[in-house]
Amino acid sequence: MSGGSRIRVGWRASVGLTGDVLAALPVPLAFPLLIAVYYGESPVPFLAAIAVSLALGAAFRWTRDPAEDLGPREAFLAVALIWFLVAAVGAIPFVVAGVGTVANPVNAMFESMSGLTTTGATVLRDFSLHSRSVMMWRQVIQWLGGLGILILATAVLSEIGVGGAQLMESESQTQDVNKLTPKISRTAQLIWGIYFGLTGLAIAVYFLLGLAVDPQMDLYNAVAHAFTSVATAGFSPEPLSVGAFHPLIQWAVVPFMVIGSTSFVLIYFAINGEPMRLLKNEEFHFYLGAMGTLASVVALGLFLDPSIAYGPEATLRHAVFNVASVVTTTGYASTDYVQWAPAAKHMLFMGMFVGGMVGSTTCSIKSLRWLVALKSFKRNLYTAIHPDSVRPVRISGKPIDEGAIRDIYAYLLLSIVIFFLLAIVIVVDAERADVPVTEFEALGAAATTFLNIGPAFGDAGPYGTFATFPMSTRAVMIVLMWIGRIEIIPVLVLFTKAFWTS
């Protein structure tokens, strides 16, 4: 730091924790490695990634100072380091495999960051070029990213002690982590168990439906899509996404996207005999209400559009599926909605900004922030007429701290500013590189990468690719996906002098 200020952040604790995570990466890497062996494909891409993750993990752990505790600042630094470095290691199999667009290091980093942040935007052009093991690695990193730091917390809580709560709250932006059990490690394990259980249930449902109605949904595809539907992530080994499968399977995917985007704390209570805590939750009502309203409007628009010839069931299915996909930030598609009328596409664009519930696998703004902002706005209108009144903002009957409301306004303002700046960068850089991109397509690409949604519109639509954007734009998008997944402020504070010295 300049001016001789002493660093007051226990960076060794953060780097040491990052080393723990990197050293644990060979465990998930073993899964695509086994897939490669099973299908007779090259295991080298995954062996290379395992070697690098072990080496980096050992080096980072060597720097640890046992005297440094993991407080809020160290948690912010650790979360930022972990998300970036895990994505970097995750890119290695794509580069080493050396096939297709992701053989380029920038594209590989884009694909890996998109996977880990559960964005679901892809730079692949030809899916048929890639081995089944490499395609499964895309699914695995999305599953890891969906649960995020909770897996990490479970793995290392015994070492970081009370810092585990700081870490979970920094990543999940929720104070609910202490609501299940007094012990943070036990809480992480319970949520991990729910995540595993939902993934296993999705595998069983998809595979059994595949046996009944669609042989293309074999065990490989059932596992691949279970990984990315519960994680609300969106990658698919199929170029047509979930649209490649029977309508019954498309319907079956919807509830898993919705559940993945629901608070895991409330799901736990519902499973354990307290469903009313979920059913009476105002954020849950807002989340489902926003999704249902958008789906109804899109369905009505498609019914009235003479250029759409889906039939009643298909019209309703495509409206419900694709609205649920964007609101939950999953990013799957059941059809190429780029072909829809502008009004329907603009409704999907609006849905990108909603997001699911806090404490879930979802991204974007999240329903709770919109609900608090709307109630705060309503309160401000009331107090403008009754200036002497005291009227706290309440969610599910509980008052919201005024400081939390200010934080939400700050987050919304920052999100809007970054979103528009990214859209401007896309337009200007595309024009510089002579790539045709409309303003709406630029806005869609900015929203879908920064808010970690998935496909956008135009060439970056559900059946398209982000490889059409200039390389420099893709590099910016990599950073924005990283910032968006960590929810902006924990990253931005790292670039302030006060964070390091005061």
N, C-alpha and C positions, 0 to 999 in steps of 0.2 A: 504494500500500500504506500502511496506517496505521502510525503510530509513526515515520515518516520513513525506513523501510527502503527501500533502493535495489532496484529491480527488476533481477534477475540473469538474466532470460530474454530471449534475443534475439528479442523478439516481431516486430521488423521482418523478420527472416529468415522467420518463420512466415507473416506476412501477405503478404510478397512471393511466397512459394511458393504460397500460396492464390490470389494474383493470376494466377500462371502457369496454374494449373488452370482458373480461371474464363475466362481468355483463350482457353483451348483448347476450351472447351465448344461453340463454334459448329461444330466438326467433327462431333461426334455429332448435334447439332441439325440439321445439313444433311440427314441421312438421312430423318427424317419430313417435312422441308421438301420434299424431292424426291418423297416419297410423296404429299404434298398436291398438288403440281403435276401429278403423273401422273394422280391421280383427279379433278382439277378442284376440289379443296377449297381453303379459304382458307389462304394461307400466313402470315397475320398472326400467329397464336399463336407460331409459331417465329421469325419475324422479330423480334418483340418480345423473346423470350427471348435471341436472339442479341445484340440491341442492349444489353440489360441486362448480359449476361455480359461483353461487350467493355468496357463502361463501368466495371463493377466491377473487372474484371481490370486495366485500365489504372490505375485509382485505387490499387489494392492494390500493384501493381508499383512505382508511384511512391514508395511509402513504404520500399522496400527499402534497407537499409544494407549495401553490399558488404563492410563490415568484420565483419559478424556471421556466424558459422558456424552450421550446422544440427546441433546436438547432440541428445541424447535428449529434453531438455525442449522444445526448439523443435519436434522431431518430434511429440511428444504434442500440442502446441498446434496445429500445422499439420494433423494428421490430424483433430482435432476440428472445426476451422474448415472444413476442406474438405468433410467429410461433411455438415455443417449447411448451408453456403452453396450447395453444389451442389444439395442437395435443394430449397432455397428457389428457386433459379433454375429447377430442374426443374418447379416448381409453376406457373410463369408460363403455359405453354401451356394448362393446364387452366382457369386463371382467365380468360385472354383469349378462349379459345374460348367460354366463358360458357354451357356446355351441361351440364345434369344436376346431380347433387350436387356434382361437383368444381368447379363454378363458384364455390362458396364458398371463400374463401382458406384457412380451416382445413382443410376437406376436401381441397383441392388439395395442401396441405402434407402431409397424412396420406398421400395417394396417392403423392406424390413421395418422401417419406421411406420409405414402405413399399416402393416400387420400388427406390430406391437401396440400401437396406439389405438387399435381396433377401428382405424379409419376405413379400410377396405377399398381405397382407391388403388388401382393397379396400373403398372406401366407395361404389362404383358401385351404382346400383340397376337401371338399365335400360341394358344394353350397346348396344342398337340406336340410342340417341340420339347416339352419338359417332362422329365421322368416323374413317375408317381411319387417317389420319395421326396423330391424337391417340392412338388405341389402339396404334399402333406405337411412339409415344414412350414409353408405359408399358413396352413390351418392351425398348426401347433402354436406358432408365435402369437396368433390372434387369441387363442384360448388362454395363453399365459397373460397376455395384455388385458384380457377381459377381467380377470380376477385381480390383476395388478399387484399392488404392494401387499395385498393380503396373503398371497402365497409366500412372498418374501418374509413377511412378519412371522408367519407360522414357522418358517424354516430357521429363523435366527433369533426368535424372541428370547430363548434361553440365554443368549449372550447379551442382548441389548437391554433387557430388563424393562424399566418403566419407559424407556425411550420408544418402545414398541407402540404405545398409545400415540405419541407425538408423530411417529412415522405414518401410522394408519390415518390419523386425522389430516396430516399434510397431503396425503394422496387422495383420500376419499372425500375430503371437504365436508366431513360430517362429525358431529359430536356423539353419534349413536354408538360408538364402539364399546362404550362401557355399559350399555343397556342390557346385554345378554347375560354376561357373567362378570363378577368382579375382576377376574383375571383376563388381561388382554390376550394372552396366549390361547386361552380356552375359547375366547370370542373368535379369534382368527381361525381356530380349528373348526368351530361350528359352521362359520360361513364357508370355509373351504369344503366342509362336508356337504353343505347344501349345493354348492357349485358342482362338485363331483356327482352328487345324486341327480341333479337336473341334467347334466351332460349324459349320464348313463341312461336316464329315461328317454332322452331325445334319440340316442343311438338305437334303443330298442324300438321306439315308435317308428322311426324312419325306416329301419331295416325290415320290420314286419310289414309295413305298408308297401315297401319295395317288393317283398315276396308276394304280396296280394295283387298289386296293380301295376308295378313298374320295375322290371328287372334291372333297369339302369341304376336304381337306388340300391346298389349292392352294399356289402359291409363296409367297403372302402369309402363310398360316398356317404353312407350313414354316419360313420365316424367323423369324416371331414366336415359335414354340415352340422353335426351336433356340436362340434368344437366352436364353430363360428356363429351359430344361432343363439346359444345360451350366452355367449360372450358379446352378443350384439355387435358383431365384428364385420361380417359381410363377404369375406373371400369365399370363392367357390372354385373347385377344380374344373367346373364346367363353364365354357365361354358364355352360355346362356343363363348362367346363375341358376336359381331355383326354377326358372322358367323352363329348364330342360326336363323337368319331372312332371308326373301326373298331377292333375288338379287337386286330388285328395292330399297329396304330399305337400303341395303349396299351402293348403289350408292348415295342415298339421304344423307347419313351421311357424305360423302366426303366433299361437299362444306361447311358444318358447321364446320368441323375440320379446313379447310383452312381459313375460315373467322375468327374463333376464334384465329388463329395464325397470323392474320393481325393486324397492328397497329390500335387501337381503335380511335386514334386521326384522322387518315386518313379516317377511315370508317365514322366518324362523318362528315367530310368535304364532302365525297362522297354522303352521305344521304342528305346533305343540299345544293346540286346543284353545288358542286365543285369536280366532279369525277376525273378530270384531275390531281389533286394534288396526288391522289392515283395512277392513271394509269401511271404517269410520274416519280414516285418515284423509284430511282435506287435500293433501298433495296427490294422493292416489286418485281422488275424484277428479282433480284438475287434469292430471295426466291422461286418464281414460277419456274424460270429457273432450279434451282438445283433440285427441286421436279420433274419437268417434265423430266429432263434428267435421273435421277435415275429410275423413273417409266418406261421410254422407254427401258432402258437397262435391267431392271428386266423382263419386258414383253417379250423382245426379247429372253432372256435366257430361260424363261419358255416355249415359243413357240418352241425353238430348243431342249428342254429337252425331250427325248423320254419317260422318266419315269413319266412325267406329262400328265394327260389326262383330263384336265379341259374343253376343247373346247375353241374356240376363244373368246367369250364374257367373260367367266369365267376367262380365263387367263388374259385378259386385266383388268378385274375388280379386281382380287386379286392383280395384280401388282400395279395398281393405288391406291387401298385402303390401302394396307399395307405400301407402300412407303409414302403416305400422312400421315398415322398414326405415323410412326417413325419420319418423318421430322417435323411434327407439335408437336411432343412429346405427342400425345394423348395416344397411347398404346393399342388401339383396335386391333382386328384381325378379318379378314374375313375367314381365314383358318389357319391350323396349318403349318406355314411357316418353322417350324423346319424340315419338311419333304422335303423341297426344296434342290436342289443341293448346294454345298458349295459356288459357285460363287454368286448365288442369295442371299444367307444369308449374304455374305460379303458386298454386295451392301446395304442391309438393315442396316448392322452394320455401314457403312459409313454415311448413312442417319441420324443415331442417333446424329451425331456431328453437324448437320447443324442448326436446330432450325428455328423458324419462325422469326417474326419481333419484334423489340423492341417496348414496349408499348402494347403488346398483352398478351394473357393468356399463351403463350408458355414458354418453358424452354430451356435447352441445351445452346449451345454457342451463338446462335442467328445470323441471316444472316448479320446484320449490321457489326458485329465484323469481320466476314470473309471478307466481301466486303472491309472494311477499310484496313485490313491486306494485302489483295491481291493488292489493289491500292498502298499501301505504299511500298510493295515489288517491284512493277513495277516502282514506282518513284525512288526507290533506285538504280535499274538497270540503269535508265536513267541518274541519277546524277553521277553514277560511270563513265559514258562515258563523261558527260558534267558537270564537277565539279563546274563550276561557275554559273550554272543555279539555279534559284529559282522556285520550282515547288510544290505548295501545293497540298495535297490530297483533292480532292473535291468529295462530295456525293450529287447528284442531284443539282450540280452547286455551292454548298456552301462549302467553305474551312473547313477542319477539324483541330481543334487545335492540335498542336504537342503534348501537354500534354495528350490529349485524346488518341492519337495514342499510346503513351508509356503505358497508362493505359490498353489499349486493349492487347498490347503485354504481359504485366504483367499478365493479366487475363488468356490469352491463356496458358502462361507458367505454372501458378499455376494449371490450370485445367488439363493440361497434367500430371504434377507431381502427383497430388492427384489421378487422374484416374489410373495411373500405380501403385501407392502405394496400392490403394484399390484392384486392380487386384491381386497383390502379396499377400495381406492379405487373399483374398478369396482362392487362391491356397494353401497357407501354412496351413490355418486353416482347409480347407476341407481335406487335407492330414492328418493332426493331428487327425481329427475326423473320418478318414477312409470313407470319402464321395467321390465317384468318380465324379470329375469335370475336364473337359478338359481345356486347356489354353484358347481356343476360348470362351468356355462357361463362364470362369472367366472374360475375357475381356468384354463380352457382359453384364454380371451381374453388373460389375463395371460401365460400361457406362450407363446402364439403370437406376441404382439407383442414382448415383451421378449427372447425367444430367437430372434426373426426366422424363425418357422416359416411362417406363412401363415394359412389358415383355421382356425377353432376349432370350436365346437359351437353348437347352437341357431341363433339368427338370424345368428350370425357363422360359420356352417358353410360348407362348400365351395360351396354354391349360394346362400349368403346374402350379407349385407353388414354391415360395421361401422358403417354410417350409422345403425343403430338405437340405438347407444350415445349418451349425451348428448355435446354438443359439448365440454364440459369434460373428459370422460373421453378423448375422442379427442385433445385437446391433450396430456394426460398421456402417452398412448400414443405420440405423436410423439416426445416426449423419450426415452421408454424404448426405442423402436426405435433411436434414435440412440446411446444409451448401450450398448445390447446389441450393436450391430454393431461398436462399437469395443472391446468386451470390458471394460467397466466401469472398470477401474483407470486407464487412460489418460485417461478423462474425469474421474473423481473427483479425481485428483491436481491437476487444474486449479483446484479449489476449496479447496486448502490453501494457507496462507500460505507454508509452507516451499518449495513448488514455485516461487514467484515471487521469494523473497528469500534463501533460505539457500544 
